[in-house]
Amino acid sequence: MKFIGRYHHLSLGILASLLLLLTACEEVIDYETKEGPALLVVDGWITNQPGPQAITLTWSTSFFNGQPKAVTGAEVTVTDDVGNMYVFNDLLGNGVYTWDSQGTNTLGRIDRKYVLQIKNGAEMYSASNVMKRVPAIDSIVYQRETLPFTPDKGPKEGFEAQFYARDFEGVGDTYWIKPVVSGRVSVSKATDISLAYDASFNAGSPSDGLIFIQPIRTSITGDSLYSAGHSVGVELHSINEDGFNFLKQLREQAANGGLFATPVVNVKSNVKNLNSAGPRALGFFGTSAVTRMETIVDPDKAKPED
């Protein structure tokens, strides 16, 4: 529109010729891609929180296929470095293997190493992870905001929430920040994954031991504002650097599109087939210590709009 407004003396014929030239560059190419063998996909994160822990196993699918198929009949165990073994069972036959202490114990302990083993047919897969420390959440605050545009969902006027927490001293702590809405963790898209390296975005930032920077703090608000009376909160998950890199690449792949998109690739997995000549695995096995805080948006306690 700026081009037309500035050079208003150009004739419609010239503009039509330019448009024709641009559209003539488009060509539909049908490329037949080969479909490789289905690979084991692992989605397993265990925590130090009470209640059931789950590890989901599915088969990989081609890029344009729909829902992946569940892997059933596998043997799944997690063992820690003090000799405890936890057996995960697929009770519903849907590929979700769970362990449940029935409220009497928690699985995860900070600084312990956990080894996942999966026996599926003739193949044996393994992955390991150490559960890292996680800082306490100091507070959640919110202030009035008015968006300069009308969002696709949610109110135009409302409250933006942010949490306050301080990174531990010592370089290399990594975190996954999850918003909690109405009592439930709310991460609906891979592009919404919020990560922190120490108190900033990446390694090398002078942020060790500091309060998390503002864009990370406000990531719990997401794309829409909160209303008065809304329950908002945050879970802070410790992860190791491999988990940080896996989630970062996953987020980048989910946002990969448009004119400058690059070819889609599988994100590197920490799950290995013990038979080096056997089929490889995808996905990730991680551990997280978790801190959590929630609050109710009270207009009388809100910070004024900037």
C-alpha positions as CSV (number, residue, x, y, z in Angstrom):
1,M,0.0,0.0,0.0
2,K,2.9,2.4,0.6
3,F,4.2,1.8,-2.9
4,I,0.9,2.7,-4.5
5,G,0.3,5.7,-2.2
6,R,3.7,7.2,-2.9
7,Y,3.8,6.6,-6.7
8,H,0.1,7.3,-7.4
9,H,0.9,8.3,-11.0
10,L,1.7,4.7,-12.0
11,S,-0.9,3.4,-14.4
12,L,-3.2,0.5,-13.5
13,G,-1.7,-1.3,-16.5
14,I,1.8,-1.1,-15.1
15,L,0.5,-2.3,-11.7
16,A,-1.3,-5.2,-13.4
17,S,1.9,-6.1,-15.2
18,L,3.8,-6.1,-11.9
19,L,1.2,-8.4,-10.3
20,L,1.3,-10.7,-13.3
21,L,5.1,-10.9,-13.0
22,L,4.9,-11.8,-9.4
23,T,2.2,-14.4,-9.7
24,A,3.9,-16.0,-12.7
25,C,6.8,-17.0,-10.4
26,E,4.4,-19.4,-8.5
27,E,4.5,-23.0,-9.6
28,V,3.0,-26.0,-7.8
29,I,5.5,-28.9,-7.6
30,D,4.2,-32.3,-6.6
31,Y,7.0,-34.2,-4.9
32,E,6.6,-37.8,-3.9
33,T,8.3,-38.4,-0.6
34,K,9.3,-41.8,0.6
35,E,7.8,-42.9,3.9
36,G,10.4,-44.4,6.3
37,P,9.8,-47.0,9.0
38,A,7.8,-46.1,12.0
39,L,10.0,-45.2,15.0
40,L,9.3,-45.3,18.7
41,V,8.4,-41.9,20.1
42,V,8.9,-41.3,23.9
43,D,7.1,-38.5,25.8
44,G,8.1,-38.9,29.4
45,W,8.7,-36.3,32.1
46,I,8.7,-37.4,35.7
47,T,8.6,-35.0,38.6
48,N,8.9,-34.7,42.4
49,Q,5.2,-34.1,42.7
50,P,2.8,-36.5,44.4
51,G,0.3,-38.5,42.2
52,P,0.6,-40.6,39.0
53,Q,3.6,-40.2,36.7
54,A,3.2,-41.0,33.0
55,I,5.4,-42.0,30.0
56,T,3.6,-42.0,26.7
57,L,4.8,-44.3,23.8
58,T,3.6,-43.8,20.2
59,W,4.8,-44.7,16.7
60,S,6.1,-41.9,14.5
61,T,4.0,-41.0,11.5
62,S,4.7,-39.3,8.2
63,F,4.5,-35.4,8.1
64,F,1.0,-35.2,6.6
65,N,-0.6,-38.1,8.6
66,G,-2.9,-37.6,11.6
67,Q,-2.9,-39.1,15.0
68,P,0.0,-41.4,15.8
69,K,-0.7,-44.9,16.9
70,A,-0.1,-46.1,20.5
71,V,2.7,-48.5,21.3
72,T,1.2,-51.2,23.4
73,G,2.7,-54.3,25.1
74,A,6.0,-52.7,26.0
75,E,7.8,-53.1,29.3
76,V,8.7,-49.8,30.9
77,T,10.7,-49.2,34.1
78,V,12.5,-46.3,35.7
79,T,15.4,-46.9,38.1
80,D,17.1,-44.4,40.3
81,D,20.7,-44.3,41.5
82,V,19.9,-45.7,45.0
83,G,18.4,-48.9,43.6
84,N,14.6,-48.1,43.6
85,M,12.7,-49.5,40.6
86,Y,9.4,-48.1,39.4
87,V,7.3,-50.2,37.0
88,F,5.0,-48.2,34.6
89,N,2.0,-50.1,33.2
90,D,-0.3,-49.4,30.2
91,L,-3.5,-50.0,32.1
92,L,-5.8,-48.7,29.4
93,G,-4.0,-50.1,26.4
94,N,-3.6,-46.6,24.9
95,G,0.2,-46.3,25.1
96,V,0.2,-44.2,28.3
97,Y,2.3,-46.1,30.8
98,T,1.7,-44.9,34.4
99,W,3.1,-45.4,37.9
100,D,1.0,-44.4,40.8
101,S,2.0,-44.5,44.5
102,Q,-1.6,-44.1,45.5
103,G,-0.6,-40.9,47.4
104,T,1.9,-42.6,49.7
105,N,5.1,-41.6,48.0
106,T,6.6,-39.4,45.3
107,L,8.9,-40.7,42.6
108,G,11.3,-37.8,42.0
109,R,14.1,-36.6,44.3
110,I,16.4,-33.7,43.6
111,D,19.9,-34.6,42.6
112,R,19.0,-38.3,41.9
113,K,19.7,-39.8,38.5
114,Y,16.9,-41.7,36.8
115,V,17.3,-44.3,34.1
116,L,14.4,-45.2,31.8
117,Q,14.3,-48.6,30.1
118,I,11.8,-49.7,27.5
119,K,11.7,-53.2,26.1
120,N,9.5,-53.3,23.0
121,G,9.7,-56.6,21.2
122,A,13.3,-57.4,20.5
123,E,14.5,-53.8,21.0
124,M,15.7,-52.3,24.2
125,Y,15.8,-48.5,24.6
126,S,17.3,-46.4,27.4
127,A,17.6,-42.8,28.6
128,S,18.9,-41.1,31.7
129,N,18.3,-37.8,33.4
130,V,19.2,-36.1,36.7
131,M,16.6,-34.1,38.6
132,K,17.8,-30.6,39.2
133,R,17.0,-28.0,41.8
134,V,14.2,-25.5,41.3
135,P,13.8,-22.1,43.1
136,A,10.8,-21.0,45.1
137,I,8.3,-18.6,43.5
138,D,8.2,-15.4,45.4
139,S,5.0,-13.8,44.2
140,I,2.5,-13.3,41.3
141,V,1.4,-9.8,40.5
142,Y,-0.9,-8.4,37.9
143,Q,-1.8,-5.0,36.5
144,R,-4.5,-3.4,34.3
145,E,-3.8,-3.4,30.6
146,T,-5.6,-2.3,27.4
147,L,-4.5,-4.0,24.2
148,P,-4.0,-1.7,21.2
149,F,-5.9,-4.2,19.0
150,T,-8.7,-6.6,19.4
151,P,-7.3,-10.1,20.0
152,D,-8.8,-13.3,18.4
153,K,-9.7,-14.5,21.9
154,G,-10.0,-13.1,25.3
155,P,-10.8,-9.5,26.5
156,K,-9.3,-6.4,25.1
157,E,-9.1,-4.9,28.5
158,G,-8.1,-6.9,31.5
159,F,-5.0,-7.9,33.6
160,E,-1.6,-9.0,32.7
161,A,0.0,-11.4,35.2
162,Q,3.7,-12.0,35.9
163,F,5.6,-14.1,38.5
164,Y,8.7,-13.2,40.5
165,A,11.4,-15.8,41.2
166,R,15.2,-15.7,41.5
167,D,17.6,-18.0,39.8
168,F,20.1,-19.9,41.9
169,E,23.7,-18.7,42.0
170,G,25.8,-20.9,39.8
171,V,25.7,-20.8,36.0
172,G,23.7,-23.4,34.0
173,D,20.3,-23.7,35.7
174,T,17.6,-24.2,33.1
175,Y,13.8,-24.0,33.5
176,W,10.5,-24.6,31.8
177,I,7.8,-22.1,32.8
178,K,4.2,-23.2,32.6
179,P,1.1,-21.0,33.1
180,V,-1.6,-22.3,35.3
181,V,-5.1,-21.2,34.4
182,S,-8.1,-22.1,36.6
183,G,-6.1,-24.7,38.4
184,R,-4.7,-26.5,35.4
185,V,-1.4,-26.2,33.5
186,S,-2.1,-24.5,30.2
187,V,0.4,-25.2,27.4
188,S,-1.7,-25.8,24.3
189,K,0.9,-25.2,21.5
190,A,4.6,-26.0,21.2
191,T,5.1,-22.4,20.1
192,D,4.0,-21.3,23.6
193,I,6.8,-23.2,25.4
194,S,8.5,-20.7,27.7
195,L,12.1,-21.5,28.7
196,A,14.8,-19.8,30.8
197,Y,18.6,-20.3,31.0
198,D,19.5,-19.0,34.4
199,A,17.3,-15.9,34.6
200,S,17.3,-15.1,30.9
201,F,16.8,-16.7,27.5
202,N,20.1,-18.3,26.6
203,A,23.6,-19.3,27.9
204,G,26.1,-16.4,28.0
205,S,23.7,-13.8,29.3
206,P,24.9,-12.1,32.5
207,S,21.8,-13.2,34.4
208,D,23.1,-15.9,36.9
209,G,21.5,-15.5,40.3
210,L,19.1,-12.7,39.3
211,I,15.3,-12.3,39.2
212,F,13.9,-13.7,35.9
213,I,13.7,-11.1,33.2
214,Q,10.4,-9.4,32.4
215,P,9.5,-11.2,29.1
216,I,9.9,-14.5,30.9
217,R,7.9,-13.3,33.9
218,T,5.0,-12.2,31.8
219,S,5.0,-15.4,29.6
220,I,2.3,-16.8,32.0
221,T,-0.2,-14.4,30.5
222,G,0.1,-15.7,26.9
223,D,-2.1,-14.2,24.1
224,S,-5.0,-12.9,26.1
225,L,-5.5,-10.9,29.3
226,Y,-7.1,-12.2,32.5
227,S,-10.4,-11.0,33.8
228,A,-11.3,-10.1,37.4
229,G,-11.8,-13.2,39.5
230,H,-9.7,-15.3,37.2
231,S,-7.5,-17.9,38.8
232,V,-3.9,-17.5,37.5
233,G,-0.6,-19.1,38.4
234,V,2.7,-20.6,37.4
235,E,4.6,-23.8,37.6
236,L,8.4,-23.6,37.5
237,H,10.0,-26.8,36.3
238,S,13.7,-27.5,36.6
239,I,15.2,-29.2,33.5
240,N,18.8,-30.1,32.4
241,E,20.5,-28.5,29.5
242,D,19.6,-31.4,27.1
243,G,16.0,-30.8,28.0
244,F,16.4,-27.1,27.4
245,N,17.9,-27.7,24.0
246,F,15.2,-30.3,23.1
247,L,12.3,-28.0,24.0
248,K,13.9,-25.0,22.3
249,Q,14.3,-27.0,19.1
250,L,10.8,-28.3,19.4
251,R,9.5,-24.7,19.7
252,E,11.5,-23.6,16.7
253,Q,10.3,-26.5,14.6
254,A,6.7,-25.7,15.5
255,A,7.1,-22.1,14.4
256,N,8.9,-23.1,11.2
257,G,6.8,-21.8,8.4
258,G,6.2,-19.0,5.9
259,L,8.4,-17.7,3.1
260,F,11.7,-18.4,4.8
261,A,10.8,-21.8,6.3
262,T,13.6,-24.5,6.5
263,P,13.1,-28.2,5.9
264,V,11.4,-29.9,8.9
265,V,13.8,-32.3,10.8
266,N,13.3,-34.6,13.8
267,V,14.5,-33.0,17.1
268,K,17.4,-34.9,18.6
269,S,16.4,-37.4,21.2
270,N,18.1,-38.6,24.4
271,V,16.5,-42.0,24.1
272,K,18.9,-44.6,22.6
273,N,18.5,-48.1,21.2
274,L,21.0,-50.3,23.0
275,N,21.3,-52.2,19.8
276,S,23.2,-49.7,17.7
277,A,22.1,-51.4,14.5
278,G,18.4,-51.3,15.5
279,P,15.8,-48.6,14.8
280,R,16.4,-45.3,16.6
281,A,14.0,-43.6,18.9
282,L,12.5,-40.1,19.0
283,G,11.2,-37.9,21.8
284,F,12.6,-37.2,25.2
285,F,12.8,-38.5,28.8
286,G,13.2,-35.8,31.3
287,T,13.0,-35.0,35.0
288,S,11.7,-31.9,36.8
289,A,11.5,-30.6,40.3
290,V,8.5,-28.3,40.4
291,T,7.4,-25.2,42.4
292,R,3.9,-23.8,42.0
293,M,1.9,-20.7,43.0
294,E,-1.6,-19.5,42.2
295,T,-3.7,-16.4,42.9
296,I,-7.0,-14.9,42.1
297,V,-7.1,-11.6,40.2
298,D,-8.5,-9.0,42.5
299,P,-9.0,-5.5,40.8
300,D,-8.5,-3.8,44.2
301,K,-5.0,-5.3,44.5
302,A,-3.9,-4.7,40.9
303,K,-1.1,-2.4,39.8
304,P,-2.3,0.6,37.8
305,E,-1.9,0.6,34.0
306,D,1.4,2.0,32.8
